[in-house]
Amino acid sequence: MEEWGYPPATDASCTVALLVAELASNAVRHGRVPGRGFRLRMACATATRTIRIEVSDAREDRLPAFPAAPTVDDEAGRGLILVDLLATRWGTAPRVPVGKTVWAECGAP
């Protein structure tokens, strides 16, 4: 992020860090296949000042689903709500030859 002009303490850098953490933890928790890891890719479109985060895993059968509103006592189920709030847009795409990619984009000032 710093190479793209966003030092660690900026809002853009902190937002991207939260998005990366959530998507990567989901890949580990829900997309894990024994012996296979996940792939993180980030890109910055300088013309539109958009940062794109892509996390790919080997499970094509477990697509992220927007959860119902968690209760106060729930210990999980808020991650994709955070992604939805922080990202300009997000979604999934098939990964060739196997798996899926969950991506999120956010605008940077």
C-alpha positions as CSV (number, residue, x, y, z in Angstrom):
1,M,0.0,0.0,0.0
2,E,2.8,2.4,0.8
3,E,4.3,1.8,-2.6
4,W,1.0,3.0,-4.1
5,G,1.1,6.2,-1.9
6,Y,-0.9,5.0,1.1
7,P,1.2,4.9,4.3
8,P,0.2,2.4,7.0
9,A,-1.8,4.8,9.1
10,T,-4.1,6.1,6.3
11,D,-7.8,5.3,6.1
12,A,-7.3,3.5,2.8
13,S,-4.5,1.3,4.1
14,C,-6.4,0.4,7.2
15,T,-9.5,-0.4,5.2
16,V,-7.6,-2.6,2.9
17,A,-5.9,-4.4,5.8
18,L,-9.3,-5.2,7.3
19,L,-10.6,-6.5,4.0
20,V,-7.5,-8.6,3.4
21,A,-7.8,-10.0,7.0
22,E,-11.5,-11.0,6.6
23,L,-11.2,-12.5,3.1
24,A,-8.0,-14.4,4.0
25,S,-9.5,-15.8,7.3
26,N,-12.6,-16.9,5.4
27,A,-10.4,-18.7,2.8
28,V,-8.6,-20.5,5.7
29,R,-11.7,-21.3,7.6
30,H,-14.2,-22.1,4.8
31,G,-12.2,-22.7,1.7
32,R,-9.4,-24.9,3.0
33,V,-8.6,-28.1,1.2
34,P,-5.9,-30.3,2.9
35,G,-2.5,-29.7,1.2
36,R,-3.7,-26.5,-0.5
37,G,-3.3,-22.9,0.6
38,F,-4.9,-19.7,-0.7
39,R,-3.6,-17.0,-2.9
40,L,-3.8,-13.3,-2.2
41,R,-3.5,-10.7,-5.0
42,M,-3.8,-7.0,-4.7
43,A,-3.9,-4.4,-7.5
44,C,-4.3,-0.6,-7.6
45,A,-6.0,1.1,-10.6
46,T,-4.3,4.5,-10.5
47,A,-6.7,6.0,-13.0
48,T,-9.8,5.3,-10.8
49,R,-7.9,5.2,-7.4
50,T,-9.5,1.7,-6.8
51,I,-7.7,-1.0,-4.9
52,R,-8.8,-4.6,-5.7
53,I,-8.2,-7.5,-3.3
54,E,-8.5,-11.1,-4.5
55,V,-8.3,-14.1,-2.3
56,S,-8.5,-17.5,-4.1
57,D,-8.9,-20.9,-2.6
58,A,-9.4,-24.5,-3.8
59,R,-13.1,-25.0,-2.7
60,E,-15.5,-24.1,-5.4
61,D,-18.5,-25.6,-3.5
62,R,-18.5,-23.1,-0.6
63,L,-19.4,-19.7,-1.9
64,P,-19.7,-16.9,0.6
65,A,-23.3,-16.2,1.6
66,F,-24.4,-12.9,3.2
67,P,-25.4,-13.9,6.7
68,A,-28.6,-13.1,8.5
69,A,-28.2,-10.5,11.1
70,P,-26.2,-12.0,14.0
71,T,-27.5,-11.8,17.5
72,V,-25.6,-10.1,20.3
73,D,-24.4,-13.4,21.6
74,D,-23.1,-14.8,18.2
75,E,-19.4,-15.2,18.2
76,A,-19.2,-15.3,14.4
77,G,-21.1,-14.1,11.3
78,R,-20.1,-10.5,11.0
79,G,-17.2,-10.8,8.6
80,L,-19.1,-10.4,5.3
81,I,-21.1,-7.6,6.9
82,L,-17.9,-5.8,7.4
83,V,-16.7,-6.5,3.9
84,D,-20.1,-5.2,2.5
85,L,-19.7,-2.0,4.6
86,L,-16.1,-1.3,3.8
87,A,-15.9,-2.3,0.1
88,T,-17.3,-0.3,-2.7
89,R,-18.3,-3.7,-4.2
90,W,-17.4,-7.3,-3.8
91,G,-18.2,-10.7,-5.2
92,T,-17.0,-14.1,-6.3
93,A,-15.6,-15.6,-9.5
94,P,-14.7,-19.1,-10.5
95,R,-11.0,-19.9,-10.4
96,V,-9.6,-22.0,-13.2
97,P,-8.8,-24.9,-13.0
98,V,-10.4,-25.3,-9.6
99,G,-11.8,-23.2,-6.8
100,K,-13.1,-19.7,-6.4
101,T,-11.9,-16.1,-6.0
102,V,-13.6,-13.8,-3.6
103,W,-12.8,-10.2,-4.4
104,A,-13.4,-6.8,-2.9
105,E,-12.8,-3.3,-4.3
106,C,-12.5,0.0,-2.4
107,G,-11.9,3.5,-3.5
108,A,-8.9,5.4,-2.1
109,P,-8.8,9.1,-1.8
